[in-house]
Amino acid sequence: MSRINIRYCTQCQWLLRSAWYAQELLSTFGEQLDEVALSPSHGGTFEIWCNDTLLWERKRDGGFPDSKELKKRVRDIVSPDQNLGHIDR
């Protein structure tokens, strides 16, 4: 099973954005995920980790991911053979 950790800046008020990403991942991957955690941070931090792999970092990757790209990156680790339907087109 896989664990997703979303680290977000509380000063930037990115909690709602982080919760939305968590909802999207849980809706798509359901029981394939062991946990989706929201971890408060500071200093403009926005990172999404899957186990020990950094999937997205706001400064490195230029902003925030769209749900399509994030789901592809999670799928590649959690369930590489899973078809994401219209997202894969």
C-alpha positions, -999 to +999 in steps of 0.1 A: +000+000+000+011+036-006+010+067+015+005+102+001+017+132+021+007+167+011+029+193+028+014+228+025+021+263+038-003+275+064+009+311+060-002+309+023-035+294+033-032+264+010-052+240+032-083+240+010-062+234-021-044+205-003-077+190+009-090+191-027-060+172-040-065+147-012-101+142-022-092+138-059-066+111-051-089+092-027-117+093-053-095+079-080-073+054-061-096+046-032-084+015-014-051+014-033-039+041-009-032+033+027-033+070+038-035+105+025-020+129+050-021+167+051+010+181+068+011+218+077+043+237+070+055+272+063+077+293+040+057+287+008+061+249+010+039+229-012+050+193-018+032+160-027+050+128-017+041+092-025+060+070+000+096+083-003+092+098-038+087+136-043+059+138-069+055+176-070+072+206-055+057+240-062+090+258-067+107+231-087+077+223-109+064+258-114+032+262-094+005+237-086-003+205-106-035+200-124-054+170-112-047+151-144-009+154-141-010+146-104-031+115-109-007+102-136+023+106-113+005+088-084-007+061-108+028+054-121+038+045-085+007+030-070-008+011-099+012+014-131-013-007-151-044+012-141-063+029-169-073+064-159-099+067-186-102+101-203-072+113-183-049+090-203-059+105-236 
